Amino acid sequence: MVDDALVGVVINLARRALMGLSGAAVLGLSCSDEQSARAAARRPPPPPPKEKKDPNLSAAQAKVLASKKRKEAMKAEVARLREQGKAVNINKEPPPPPVVAPVPPSE
């Protein structure tokens, strides 16, 4: 009932459409690679490498060193605040714990 020539035309048309779409996809992917390469050229250089940790430093020595750094940073911050004329209370006592009302037992 269906003409063999018509089936051949439909198959040929489908093959052409498939090849055209796959060619467009390949072209699109190749263009996107060029765009990402250009984006990489615009990207700023990576930051300089940070100072590496001393592998010979024990955990206890690292804690002491970190504590000294924090103490010096706090001193610098206190000095900066005092220059601005702000009151600094270093020996501030912690606030009292909140008072919790007792819950009456339910009967």
Sequence and secondary structure as in RCSB ss.txt:
>XXXX:A:sequence
MVDDALVGVVINLARRALMGLSGAAVLGLSCSDEQSARAAARRPPPPPPKEKKDPNLSAAQAKVLASKKRKEAMK
AEVARLREQGKAVNINKEPPPPPVVAPVPPSE
>XXXX:A:secstr
   HHHHHHHHHHHHHHHHHHHHHHHHHHHHHHHHHHHHHHHS           TT  HHHHHHHHHHHHHHHHH
HHHHHHHHTT    TT                
